[in-house]
Amino acid sequence: MDNASKAIIIVGSTLIAIAIISIAMYFYKQYQTYEEVRVNSLYNEEVESFNRFYVDSYYSIDGTYNTDGALITGADVLNIINRVDDDNNMGVSTYNITHNLGSNHEIVKIQKYIRDQLKMTDRESYRLTESQLKTLKKRYRYKYYLQTGVGYIYKVEFK
């Protein structure tokens, strides 16, 4: 009888230990799932925050959203390429956006002219020429592209 009661105590202790280990594993798995959801949520917020400027710029002058590309002014194009340059100069490898305007494009020349003028001591005195102002009023078709699987915008295009 002594051996039977000891066997029952050993089996009972083993079952209690297994139950405690199972409960601990359950709570660990729940915590791990919560952390994965939290990290994914933070990542999604970061991507959304980064993309927000480019997506918000995607609405046309009349306020409509066009999947073929938004109709925007040259001034908007200038703002977007300034933001592209700023994002690319952040030093983070995730942000590597390209645009299709070459160095001879009129808007890129205006961007360089304004930056050169802002480096001078008398910043308020520069004026844009009529030709530059006309270019900034011109309308362009704007489109952006997302990296597959990552979600960041990697390219903007103007036509």
HUKA-V703873 format. One record per residue. N is the residue number from 1. RES is the residue in three letters. PHI is phi as a letter, one per 30 degrees, with the letter a starting at -180 (NA if undefined). PSI is psi in whole degrees, -180 to 180 (NA if undefined). Layout:
N_RES_PHI_PSI + N_RES_PHI_PSI
This chain:
1_MET_NA_-37 + 2_ASP_e_-43 + 3_ASN_d_-37 + 4_ALA_d_-42 + 5_SER_d_-37 + 6_LYS_d_-38 + 7_ALA_d_-41 + 8_ILE_d_-41 + 9_ILE_d_-42 + 10_ILE_d_-46 + 11_VAL_d_-43 + 12_GLY_d_-44 + 13_SER_d_-41 + 14_THR_d_-44 + 15_LEU_d_-40 + 16_ILE_d_-42 + 17_ALA_d_-43 + 18_ILE_d_-41 + 19_ALA_d_-43 + 20_ILE_d_-43 + 21_ILE_d_-40 + 22_SER_d_-43 + 23_ILE_d_-42 + 24_ALA_d_-42 + 25_MET_d_-38 + 26_TYR_d_-49 + 27_PHE_d_-37 + 28_TYR_d_-43 + 29_LYS_d_-40 + 30_GLN_d_-44 + 31_TYR_d_-43 + 32_GLN_d_-43 + 33_THR_d_-43 + 34_TYR_d_-44 + 35_GLU_d_-42 + 36_GLU_d_-43 + 37_VAL_d_-42 + 38_ARG_d_-45 + 39_VAL_d_-44 + 40_ASN_d_-39 + 41_SER_d_-43 + 42_LEU_d_-42 + 43_TYR_d_-45 + 44_ASN_d_-38 + 45_GLU_d_-40 + 46_GLU_d_-46 + 47_VAL_d_-45 + 48_GLU_d_-40 + 49_SER_d_-44 + 50_PHE_d_-44 + 51_ASN_d_-19 + 52_ARG_e_-45 + 53_PHE_e_-46 + 54_TYR_d_-36 + 55_VAL_d_-43 + 56_ASP_d_-30 + 57_SER_d_-5 + 58_TYR_d_-7 + 59_TYR_d_136 + 60_SER_d_169 + 61_ILE_e_-36 + 62_ASP_d_4 + 63_GLY_i_1 + 64_THR_d_157 + 65_TYR_c_123 + 66_ASN_b_121 + 67_THR_d_-17 + 68_ASP_d_-5 + 69_GLY_k_139 + 70_ALA_d_149 + 71_LEU_c_112 + 72_ILE_b_167 + 73_THR_d_167 + 74_GLY_d_-33 + 75_ALA_d_-39 + 76_ASP_d_-40 + 77_VAL_d_-43 + 78_LEU_e_-44 + 79_ASN_d_-43 + 80_ILE_d_-44 + 81_ILE_d_-28 + 82_ASN_d_-42 + 83_ARG_d_-39 + 84_VAL_e_-48 + 85_ASP_d_-43 + 86_ASP_d_-45 + 87_ASP_d_-39 + 88_ASN_d_-26 + 89_ASN_d_6 + 90_MET_d_-17 + 91_GLY_i_9 + 92_VAL_c_127 + 93_SER_d_-22 + 94_THR_d_-35 + 95_TYR_c_95 + 96_ASN_b_83 + 97_ILE_c_141 + 98_THR_c_157 + 99_HIS_b_163 + 100_ASN_c_12 + 101_LEU_c_121 + 102_GLY_d_172 + 103_SER_d_-18 + 104_ASN_c_-2 + 105_HIS_d_142 + 106_GLU_e_-38 + 107_ILE_d_-38 + 108_VAL_d_-37 + 109_LYS_d_-40 + 110_ILE_d_-43 + 111_GLN_e_-46 + 112_LYS_d_-43 + 113_TYR_e_-48 + 114_ILE_d_-44 + 115_ARG_d_-40 + 116_ASP_d_-40 + 117_GLN_d_-37 + 118_LEU_d_-20 + 119_LYS_d_-19 + 120_MET_d_164 + 121_THR_d_-39 + 122_ASP_c_84 + 123_ARG_d_-27 + 124_GLU_d_-8 + 125_SER_c_-7 + 126_TYR_d_150 + 127_ARG_b_146 + 128_LEU_d_146 + 129_THR_d_166 + 130_GLU_e_-40 + 131_SER_d_-42 + 132_GLN_d_-42 + 133_LEU_d_-39 + 134_LYS_d_-41 + 135_THR_d_-40 + 136_LEU_d_-22 + 137_LYS_d_-18 + 138_LYS_d_153 + 139_ARG_c_141 + 140_TYR_b_155 + 141_ARG_c_128 + 142_TYR_c_136 + 143_LYS_b_146 + 144_TYR_b_160 + 145_TYR_b_138 + 146_LEU_c_144 + 147_GLN_d_131 + 148_THR_d_131 + 149_GLY_i_-24 + 150_VAL_c_-43 + 151_GLY_j_-15 + 152_TYR_d_148 + 153_ILE_d_132 + 154_TYR_c_-11 + 155_LYS_a_138 + 156_VAL_b_147 + 157_GLU_b_140 + 158_PHE_b_139 + 159_LYS_b_NA
